[in-house]
């Protein structure tokens, strides 16, 4: 299963995305691939890599959670 840890996430990025800087993959037990795609989307949105963020956003099924949750973030650096 693809996760943010496959994308060389830093502690600062983890803190911005999850609120915790000392997370590990074990903290994400129970997450679905959809949940991980959302985290990867947020990682690339935070990095201001719009093309890659869009690629992962497109992998998430279109539903209310995607529109008003996953893809409703504004990361200011």
C-alpha positions, 0 to 999 in steps of 0.5 A: 500500500502506497503511503506518505512514507514512500514519498520521503516525508520530513518531520516538518511535513508530517507536523503540517499534515497530521499535527504530529512530527514523530509519526510512523507507518504503525500510526496509520494502521487501519487506513485504507488506500483511499486515506493514504492517497488523501495524505499523499495529496496533502503532502504534495499540496503542502510542497506546492507541487500541484501536478503531483497533488492533482494526480493523487486527488484524481485517485480518490473517489469523488464524494463529499469527503473528498470535496469538503475534507481531503481536498479542502486544505490551504497550506501556508508556508 
